[in-house]
């Protein structure tokens, strides 16, 4: 593991200025926030181009800045075909989901589930979302803390706590408006910080950029891994399918994205913002994948003993702190921070919005006025921030996999079938509450059984079943398909009640008045 204390005063000054700007934006927005809608939806008044940068920064996150270069440095471009195909889930969200949420005047995505299937669906959707973001925020906070720990030399648990508290401070104060405005600055810092690095890498190599391409290609670093049509390997096909479902869930049903759809002031602004956000995202992913490949070629020719025992996610921060000029390195590290903070603040605000609206406001509708819900939302933001820090600490003490592998496996487990529940609602007319409920319960049991069989205890107790499980990455695909098929088949035996009206709740009935 590389030694800490790599920081220079110029770098620390740049980082400090960046963090002060973030906090100042939170304080400024807090003075303007007077209601729950203002806190969670920015009063539905944001320009589309500003929200576009916020969408890009939220989806990209520090997993792009740290985990993606780590994955291409260590292995190859296995994950990149899935990320290039992001435009497919984005098209579904653009054509189906975003227009519905803007037309429906809802506050959260999970209000739709109650309208379509009943209260149980809203509760399940909100709980699954919260579990998903608890783990996502924890993984991202842990990832960015690695970079700061390498720079400062402080123990990683202290870095996790300090950074988590800082992000929580401006998010709790300013709400979604602060989140969006800081995301714009953070998105620009992310892109600019990354662009600084590849020319430096190329300049350190005798053959420049051409050497990166030729040697990386010769060593198979641009390979996408196995293309075999099998279930027991981590092939490119399972990664593509996993990420198609994950991206669909993020852009179609995730409250952090739905908030942004609702925050834009007109439908025209929303369409432009969504297209711009999508157009920005894919090139950023591709660029940071290339950074990891370039680092592989660099350290192949100039091996550094300090990296002998380093985690893959520590390679890029180490390069920044040892090869990028003082002050400029601080700006690049600010990009790492920006990538993490743009996702963490979104998770905190969206989770607080979900708990406030889908639980507190839903089950205590007469508990107070709008300012009361604003106060409650801030308290839930505090609670979620503490949970996020706790999960990051847990990952620090228990982690064994790379972060890309960890997020690819964990995310589907903690949100079993949630996307498919939305798809059943939007894409079918005949599926009713009972069929959807049974299919959801069976999906949860399927995921739970899979996790048990894949555990050490399951492998010892049921070796035959454990040996015949598909590769663990298929847990991000099979439960979604299972819920869709089972839910639709059950609708033939448990038809939807004819008393349940579906006007504007499915793609087939959206024009019915």
Buried (B, 14 or more C-beta within 10 A) or exposed (E): BBEBEBBBEBBBEBBEEBBEBBBBBBEBBBEEBEBBBBBBBBBBEBBBBBBBBBBBBBBBBBBBBBBBBBBBBBBBBBBBBBBBBBBEBBEBBBEBBBBBBBEBEBBBBBBBBBBBBBEBBBBBBBBBBBBBBBBBBBBBBBBBBBBBBBBBEBEBBEBBBBBBEBBBBBBBBBBBBBBBBBBBBBBBBBBBBBEBBBEBBBEBBEEEBEBBBEBBEEBEBBBBBBEEEEBEBBBBBBBBBBBBBBBBBBBBBBBBBBBBBBBBBEEEBBBBBBBBBBEBBBEBBBBBBBBBBBBBBBBEEEEBEBBEEBBBBBBBBBBBBBBBBBBBBBBBBBBBBBBBBBBBBBBBBBBBBBBBBBBBBBEEEEEBEEEEBBEBBBBBBBEBBEBBBBBBBEBBEEEEEBBBBBBBBBBBBBBBBBBBBBBBBBBBEEBBBBBBBBBBBBBBEBBEBBBBBBEEEBBEEBEEBBEEBBEBBBBBBBBBBBBBEBBBEBBEEBEBEEEEEBEBBBEEEBEEE
